[in-house]
């Protein structure tokens, strides 16, 4: 029987939390569920906990040298056999009834993605977060911040990930930004479910509590990767509508860059963005795409396409 849903877990030195994570899944085992955990070269007792679980239930374990979160998730995705992928963190938990809820949604209709609610756990407090509705296309909703940049509150159709070779960027702690952007470029049918299915643990040493400078740097790197995906996608389509839909991502990259400037220069940069946007956001965004085609591709075809974009809008 083909697996319907694969849960992919990246684990590195999470001995105090990984048992809770795996127990939350073990209690919801289903014949249609495939669980893959990637031990990313852990040096604590994480491997021992995984082995203990593997003896009790059907848990697929991939062991590799440490390569970071993106590398581990990519390895897990390659090993997964389900028609849908659910990437979760090894220090988090899925909530009771979550697997049954997600499998029911996957069987109901051929969705490209399912977005659901989560709760954050910090110092004993639990804060629920319910998903916002889709506004416009899935890509537009994602770029507008309605769908969050995290992967753990989404189930994604594996066919889209594999057919378009979508992978997490290596060496970037904000890897979900570009990965999801690339995914939503090709997604059209997204279901929003109000159920809270995932518990996200905020702990010392995690990415969200790391130094803000690192987060800023990696966010810009992730946005730049997303920008490249959008430029490639826009140039393939070559249509004004397709370009206009990609423009807001370019603005996000430019604003992220400007926010790192010294105070006075930052104010001037934001003022310029505001003035240009007031004139014609879509037109300026398309011109930025054209510029980036020339910068990144540097080919005669790219320059010709850029000229068509600028003069044709």
NUROVO-579923 format. One record per residue (C-alpha): residue number from 0; chain; x, y, z. Coordinates in Angstrom, 1 decimal. Last residue first. Layout:
<nodes>
{node NUM, 'A', {X, Y, Z}}
...
</nodes>
This chain:
<nodes>
{node 312, 'A', {4.6, 47.0, -19.7}}
{node 311, 'A', {6.2, 46.0, -23.0}}
{node 310, 'A', {9.2, 48.3, -22.9}}
{node 309, 'A', {10.6, 47.1, -19.6}}
{node 308, 'A', {9.7, 43.4, -20.1}}
{node 307, 'A', {10.8, 43.2, -23.7}}
{node 306, 'A', {14.2, 44.7, -22.8}}
{node 305, 'A', {14.7, 42.2, -20.0}}
{node 304, 'A', {13.9, 39.3, -22.4}}
{node 303, 'A', {16.5, 40.6, -24.8}}
{node 302, 'A', {19.0, 40.9, -22.0}}
{node 301, 'A', {18.2, 37.4, -20.7}}
{node 300, 'A', {18.6, 35.9, -24.2}}
{node 299, 'A', {21.9, 37.6, -24.8}}
{node 298, 'A', {23.2, 36.2, -21.5}}
{node 297, 'A', {24.3, 37.8, -18.3}}
{node 296, 'A', {22.1, 35.5, -16.2}}
{node 295, 'A', {22.3, 36.9, -12.7}}
{node 294, 'A', {22.8, 40.6, -13.4}}
{node 293, 'A', {20.8, 40.7, -16.6}}
{node 292, 'A', {17.8, 38.8, -15.2}}
{node 291, 'A', {18.1, 40.9, -12.1}}
{node 290, 'A', {17.5, 44.1, -14.1}}
{node 289, 'A', {14.4, 42.7, -15.7}}
{node 288, 'A', {13.0, 41.6, -12.4}}
{node 287, 'A', {13.7, 45.1, -11.1}}
{node 286, 'A', {11.8, 46.5, -14.0}}
{node 285, 'A', {8.9, 44.2, -13.2}}
{node 284, 'A', {8.8, 45.6, -9.7}}
{node 283, 'A', {8.9, 49.2, -10.9}}
{node 282, 'A', {5.9, 48.5, -13.2}}
{node 281, 'A', {3.9, 46.7, -10.5}}
{node 280, 'A', {4.6, 49.3, -7.8}}
{node 279, 'A', {3.6, 52.2, -10.0}}
{node 278, 'A', {4.2, 55.8, -8.8}}
{node 277, 'A', {3.4, 55.2, -5.1}}
{node 276, 'A', {5.9, 52.3, -5.1}}
{node 275, 'A', {8.6, 54.6, -6.5}}
{node 274, 'A', {8.0, 57.1, -3.7}}
{node 273, 'A', {7.8, 54.5, -1.0}}
{node 272, 'A', {11.0, 52.8, -2.1}}
{node 271, 'A', {12.8, 56.1, -2.2}}
{node 270, 'A', {11.6, 56.9, 1.3}}
{node 269, 'A', {12.8, 53.5, 2.5}}
{node 268, 'A', {16.2, 54.2, 1.1}}
{node 267, 'A', {16.4, 57.7, 2.6}}
{node 266, 'A', {15.5, 56.4, 6.0}}
{node 265, 'A', {18.0, 53.5, 5.7}}
{node 264, 'A', {20.8, 55.9, 4.8}}
{node 263, 'A', {20.1, 58.0, 7.9}}
{node 262, 'A', {20.0, 54.9, 10.2}}
{node 261, 'A', {22.9, 52.8, 8.8}}
{node 260, 'A', {21.8, 50.2, 6.3}}
{node 259, 'A', {20.4, 46.7, 7.3}}
{node 258, 'A', {16.8, 47.8, 6.7}}
{node 257, 'A', {17.7, 48.6, 3.1}}
{node 256, 'A', {18.6, 45.0, 2.3}}
{node 255, 'A', {15.3, 43.7, 3.8}}
{node 254, 'A', {13.5, 46.4, 1.9}}
{node 253, 'A', {15.1, 45.3, -1.4}}
{node 252, 'A', {14.3, 41.7, -0.8}}
{node 251, 'A', {10.7, 42.3, 0.2}}
{node 250, 'A', {10.3, 44.6, -2.9}}
{node 249, 'A', {11.6, 41.7, -5.0}}
{node 248, 'A', {9.0, 39.5, -3.5}}
{node 247, 'A', {6.3, 42.0, -4.3}}
{node 246, 'A', {7.1, 41.9, -8.0}}
{node 245, 'A', {6.4, 38.2, -8.6}}
{node 244, 'A', {2.7, 38.6, -9.3}}
{node 243, 'A', {3.5, 41.5, -11.6}}
{node 242, 'A', {5.8, 39.3, -13.6}}
{node 241, 'A', {3.2, 36.6, -14.2}}
{node 240, 'A', {0.7, 39.2, -15.3}}
{node 239, 'A', {3.1, 40.9, -17.6}}
{node 238, 'A', {4.0, 37.6, -19.3}}
{node 237, 'A', {7.4, 36.2, -20.0}}
{node 236, 'A', {6.5, 32.8, -18.4}}
{node 235, 'A', {10.0, 31.4, -18.3}}
{node 234, 'A', {11.4, 34.8, -17.4}}
{node 233, 'A', {9.0, 35.1, -14.5}}
{node 232, 'A', {9.9, 31.7, -13.1}}
{node 231, 'A', {13.6, 32.3, -13.3}}
{node 230, 'A', {13.2, 35.7, -11.7}}
{node 229, 'A', {11.0, 34.3, -9.0}}
{node 228, 'A', {13.5, 31.5, -8.1}}
{node 227, 'A', {16.3, 34.1, -8.0}}
{node 226, 'A', {14.2, 36.2, -5.7}}
{node 225, 'A', {13.6, 33.3, -3.4}}
{node 224, 'A', {17.4, 32.7, -3.1}}
{node 223, 'A', {17.8, 36.4, -2.3}}
{node 222, 'A', {15.1, 36.2, 0.3}}
{node 221, 'A', {16.9, 33.2, 1.9}}
{node 220, 'A', {20.2, 35.1, 2.0}}
{node 219, 'A', {18.5, 38.2, 3.4}}
{node 218, 'A', {16.8, 36.1, 6.1}}
{node 217, 'A', {20.2, 34.5, 6.8}}
{node 216, 'A', {21.8, 37.8, 7.5}}
{node 215, 'A', {19.0, 39.2, 9.6}}
{node 214, 'A', {18.8, 35.9, 11.6}}
{node 213, 'A', {22.6, 36.0, 12.2}}
{node 212, 'A', {22.4, 39.6, 13.3}}
{node 211, 'A', {19.5, 38.8, 15.7}}
{node 210, 'A', {21.6, 36.3, 17.6}}
{node 209, 'A', {19.8, 33.0, 18.2}}
{node 208, 'A', {16.4, 32.7, 19.9}}
{node 207, 'A', {14.5, 31.9, 16.7}}
{node 206, 'A', {17.2, 29.4, 15.6}}
{node 205, 'A', {17.0, 27.4, 18.8}}
{node 204, 'A', {19.7, 27.9, 21.5}}
{node 203, 'A', {17.3, 28.6, 24.3}}
{node 202, 'A', {13.9, 27.1, 23.6}}
{node 201, 'A', {10.7, 28.0, 21.7}}
{node 200, 'A', {8.7, 24.7, 21.3}}
{node 199, 'A', {6.2, 24.5, 18.4}}
{node 198, 'A', {3.2, 22.4, 19.1}}
{node 197, 'A', {1.4, 21.2, 15.9}}
{node 196, 'A', {-2.2, 20.3, 15.0}}
{node 195, 'A', {-4.3, 23.3, 15.8}}
{node 194, 'A', {-7.4, 22.9, 13.6}}
{node 193, 'A', {-8.4, 25.9, 11.4}}
{node 192, 'A', {-7.7, 24.1, 8.1}}
{node 191, 'A', {-6.6, 26.1, 5.1}}
{node 190, 'A', {-6.6, 24.2, 1.8}}
{node 189, 'A', {-4.3, 25.2, -1.0}}
{node 188, 'A', {-5.0, 24.4, -4.7}}
{node 187, 'A', {-2.7, 26.4, -7.0}}
{node 186, 'A', {0.8, 25.4, -6.2}}
{node 185, 'A', {3.7, 26.0, -8.6}}
{node 184, 'A', {5.1, 29.3, -7.4}}
{node 183, 'A', {4.0, 28.2, -3.9}}
{node 182, 'A', {6.8, 25.6, -3.8}}
{node 181, 'A', {9.6, 28.1, -4.8}}
{node 180, 'A', {8.4, 30.5, -2.1}}
{node 179, 'A', {8.2, 27.6, 0.4}}
{node 178, 'A', {11.8, 26.7, -0.2}}
{node 177, 'A', {13.0, 30.3, -0.3}}
{node 176, 'A', {11.5, 31.2, 3.1}}
{node 175, 'A', {11.9, 27.8, 4.8}}
{node 174, 'A', {15.7, 27.9, 4.9}}
{node 173, 'A', {15.9, 30.7, 7.5}}
{node 172, 'A', {19.0, 29.0, 9.0}}
{node 171, 'A', {20.9, 29.1, 5.7}}
{node 170, 'A', {23.9, 26.9, 5.0}}
{node 169, 'A', {22.3, 24.7, 2.4}}
{node 168, 'A', {19.2, 26.0, 0.6}}
{node 167, 'A', {16.2, 23.7, 1.1}}
{node 166, 'A', {15.3, 21.9, -2.1}}
{node 165, 'A', {12.7, 22.2, -4.8}}
{node 164, 'A', {13.5, 19.9, -7.7}}
{node 163, 'A', {10.5, 21.0, -9.7}}
{node 162, 'A', {9.1, 17.5, -10.2}}
{node 161, 'A', {10.2, 16.4, -6.7}}
{node 160, 'A', {8.6, 19.2, -4.6}}
{node 159, 'A', {5.5, 19.4, -6.8}}
{node 158, 'A', {5.0, 15.6, -6.6}}
{node 157, 'A', {5.6, 15.6, -2.8}}
{node 156, 'A', {2.4, 17.6, -2.2}}
{node 155, 'A', {3.0, 19.8, 0.9}}
{node 154, 'A', {1.7, 19.6, 4.4}}
{node 153, 'A', {2.1, 22.9, 6.2}}
{node 152, 'A', {2.5, 24.2, 9.8}}
{node 151, 'A', {6.0, 22.8, 10.0}}
{node 150, 'A', {7.3, 24.6, 6.9}}
{node 149, 'A', {7.6, 28.1, 8.5}}
{node 148, 'A', {7.5, 31.3, 6.4}}
{node 147, 'A', {4.0, 32.2, 7.5}}
{node 146, 'A', {0.9, 31.7, 5.3}}
{node 145, 'A', {-0.6, 35.2, 5.4}}
{node 144, 'A', {2.8, 37.0, 5.1}}
{node 143, 'A', {2.0, 38.9, 1.9}}
{node 142, 'A', {4.5, 36.8, 0.0}}
{node 141, 'A', {2.6, 33.7, 1.0}}
{node 140, 'A', {-0.8, 35.1, 0.2}}
{node 139, 'A', {0.5, 36.2, -3.3}}
{node 138, 'A', {2.0, 32.8, -3.9}}
{node 137, 'A', {-1.2, 31.0, -2.8}}
{node 136, 'A', {-3.2, 33.2, -5.3}}
{node 135, 'A', {-5.5, 35.9, -4.1}}
{node 134, 'A', {-6.1, 36.0, -0.3}}
{node 133, 'A', {-5.8, 32.6, 1.4}}
{node 132, 'A', {-7.3, 32.6, 4.9}}
{node 131, 'A', {-5.2, 33.2, 8.0}}
{node 130, 'A', {-3.9, 30.2, 10.0}}
{node 129, 'A', {-4.7, 29.9, 13.7}}
{node 128, 'A', {-1.9, 30.6, 16.2}}
{node 127, 'A', {-2.3, 29.3, 19.8}}
{node 126, 'A', {0.0, 30.5, 22.6}}
{node 125, 'A', {1.0, 28.0, 25.2}}
{node 124, 'A', {2.9, 29.1, 28.3}}
{node 123, 'A', {5.2, 26.8, 30.2}}
{node 122, 'A', {8.4, 28.8, 29.5}}
{node 121, 'A', {7.6, 29.0, 25.8}}
{node 120, 'A', {5.3, 26.7, 23.9}}
{node 119, 'A', {3.9, 28.0, 20.6}}
{node 118, 'A', {0.6, 26.6, 19.2}}
{node 117, 'A', {-0.1, 25.7, 15.7}}
{node 116, 'A', {-3.0, 26.0, 13.1}}
{node 115, 'A', {-3.2, 24.4, 9.7}}
{node 114, 'A', {-2.1, 24.8, 6.1}}
{node 113, 'A', {-2.7, 22.0, 3.6}}
{node 112, 'A', {-0.8, 22.0, 0.3}}
{node 111, 'A', {-1.3, 21.0, -3.4}}
{node 110, 'A', {-4.7, 19.6, -2.5}}
{node 109, 'A', {-6.0, 16.5, -4.4}}
{node 108, 'A', {-9.2, 16.1, -2.4}}
{node 107, 'A', {-10.7, 14.3, 0.6}}
{node 106, 'A', {-7.9, 11.8, 1.1}}
{node 105, 'A', {-5.3, 14.5, 2.0}}
{node 104, 'A', {-7.8, 16.1, 4.4}}
{node 103, 'A', {-8.5, 12.8, 6.1}}
{node 102, 'A', {-4.8, 12.1, 6.4}}
{node 101, 'A', {-4.3, 15.5, 8.0}}
{node 100, 'A', {-7.0, 15.1, 10.6}}
{node 99, 'A', {-6.0, 11.5, 11.5}}
{node 98, 'A', {-2.4, 12.6, 11.9}}
{node 97, 'A', {-3.3, 15.6, 14.0}}
{node 96, 'A', {-5.6, 13.8, 16.4}}
{node 95, 'A', {-3.4, 14.4, 19.4}}
{node 94, 'A', {-0.8, 17.2, 18.8}}
{node 93, 'A', {2.4, 17.0, 16.8}}
{node 92, 'A', {5.4, 17.7, 18.9}}
{node 91, 'A', {8.5, 19.9, 18.7}}
{node 90, 'A', {12.2, 19.3, 19.5}}
{node 89, 'A', {12.7, 17.1, 16.4}}
{node 88, 'A', {11.4, 19.8, 14.1}}
{node 87, 'A', {8.7, 18.9, 11.5}}
{node 86, 'A', {8.5, 18.6, 7.7}}
{node 85, 'A', {5.2, 17.2, 6.5}}
{node 84, 'A', {5.4, 15.7, 3.0}}
{node 83, 'A', {2.5, 14.4, 0.9}}
{node 82, 'A', {2.4, 11.5, -1.5}}
{node 81, 'A', {4.5, 9.5, 0.9}}
{node 80, 'A', {7.7, 7.6, 0.2}}
{node 79, 'A', {10.3, 9.7, 2.1}}
{node 78, 'A', {14.0, 9.0, 1.5}}
{node 77, 'A', {14.6, 12.0, -0.7}}
{node 76, 'A', {12.6, 14.3, 1.6}}
{node 75, 'A', {14.7, 13.1, 4.6}}
{node 74, 'A', {18.0, 13.9, 2.8}}
{node 73, 'A', {16.7, 17.4, 1.9}}
{node 72, 'A', {15.6, 17.9, 5.5}}
{node 71, 'A', {19.0, 16.9, 6.8}}
{node 70, 'A', {20.9, 19.2, 4.4}}
{node 69, 'A', {18.6, 22.1, 5.2}}
{node 68, 'A', {19.1, 21.6, 9.0}}
{node 67, 'A', {22.9, 21.4, 8.9}}
{node 66, 'A', {25.4, 19.1, 7.3}}
{node 65, 'A', {26.4, 16.8, 10.1}}
{node 64, 'A', {27.4, 13.4, 8.7}}
{node 63, 'A', {24.5, 11.1, 7.9}}
{node 62, 'A', {22.1, 8.6, 9.5}}
{node 61, 'A', {18.7, 8.1, 7.9}}
{node 60, 'A', {16.1, 6.4, 10.2}}
{node 59, 'A', {12.8, 4.9, 9.1}}
{node 58, 'A', {10.5, 4.3, 12.0}}
{node 57, 'A', {8.2, 1.3, 12.0}}
{node 56, 'A', {7.7, 0.7, 15.7}}
{node 55, 'A', {9.3, -0.6, 18.9}}
{node 54, 'A', {13.0, -1.2, 17.9}}
{node 53, 'A', {13.1, 2.1, 15.9}}
{node 52, 'A', {12.0, 3.9, 19.1}}
{node 51, 'A', {15.1, 2.7, 21.0}}
{node 50, 'A', {17.3, 3.4, 18.1}}
{node 49, 'A', {16.1, 7.0, 17.9}}
{node 48, 'A', {16.7, 7.6, 21.6}}
{node 47, 'A', {20.2, 6.2, 21.3}}
{node 46, 'A', {21.0, 8.4, 18.3}}
{node 45, 'A', {19.9, 11.6, 20.2}}
{node 44, 'A', {22.2, 10.8, 23.1}}
{node 43, 'A', {24.8, 13.5, 22.3}}
{node 42, 'A', {27.0, 13.8, 19.3}}
{node 41, 'A', {24.4, 14.0, 16.6}}
{node 40, 'A', {25.6, 13.5, 13.0}}
{node 39, 'A', {22.4, 14.7, 11.3}}
{node 38, 'A', {20.1, 11.9, 12.5}}
{node 37, 'A', {17.4, 12.1, 9.8}}
{node 36, 'A', {14.0, 10.8, 10.9}}
{node 35, 'A', {11.5, 9.4, 8.4}}
{node 34, 'A', {7.9, 8.5, 9.3}}
{node 33, 'A', {5.5, 7.0, 6.7}}
{node 32, 'A', {1.8, 7.1, 7.5}}
{node 31, 'A', {-0.9, 5.3, 5.5}}
{node 30, 'A', {-0.8, 2.3, 7.9}}
{node 29, 'A', {-1.4, 4.7, 10.8}}
{node 28, 'A', {0.5, 5.4, 14.0}}
{node 27, 'A', {-0.9, 8.1, 16.2}}
{node 26, 'A', {0.7, 7.3, 19.6}}
{node 25, 'A', {4.0, 6.8, 17.7}}
{node 24, 'A', {3.8, 10.4, 16.5}}
{node 23, 'A', {3.6, 12.2, 19.9}}
{node 22, 'A', {6.1, 9.6, 21.2}}
{node 21, 'A', {8.6, 10.6, 18.5}}
{node 20, 'A', {8.5, 14.3, 19.5}}
{node 19, 'A', {8.6, 13.6, 23.2}}
{node 18, 'A', {11.6, 11.3, 22.7}}
{node 17, 'A', {13.3, 14.0, 20.6}}
{node 16, 'A', {13.2, 16.7, 23.4}}
{node 15, 'A', {16.1, 16.2, 25.8}}
{node 14, 'A', {18.3, 14.4, 23.2}}
{node 13, 'A', {18.1, 17.1, 20.6}}
{node 12, 'A', {21.7, 17.0, 19.4}}
{node 11, 'A', {20.7, 17.1, 15.7}}
{node 10, 'A', {17.4, 15.8, 14.4}}
{node 9, 'A', {15.6, 16.5, 11.1}}
{node 8, 'A', {12.1, 15.0, 11.0}}
{node 7, 'A', {10.2, 14.1, 7.9}}
{node 6, 'A', {6.5, 13.0, 8.3}}
{node 5, 'A', {5.4, 11.2, 5.2}}
{node 4, 'A', {1.7, 11.1, 4.2}}
{node 3, 'A', {-0.2, 8.9, 1.8}}
{node 2, 'A', {2.0, 5.8, 1.9}}
{node 1, 'A', {1.4, 3.4, -1.0}}
{node 0, 'A', {0.0, 0.0, 0.0}}
</nodes>
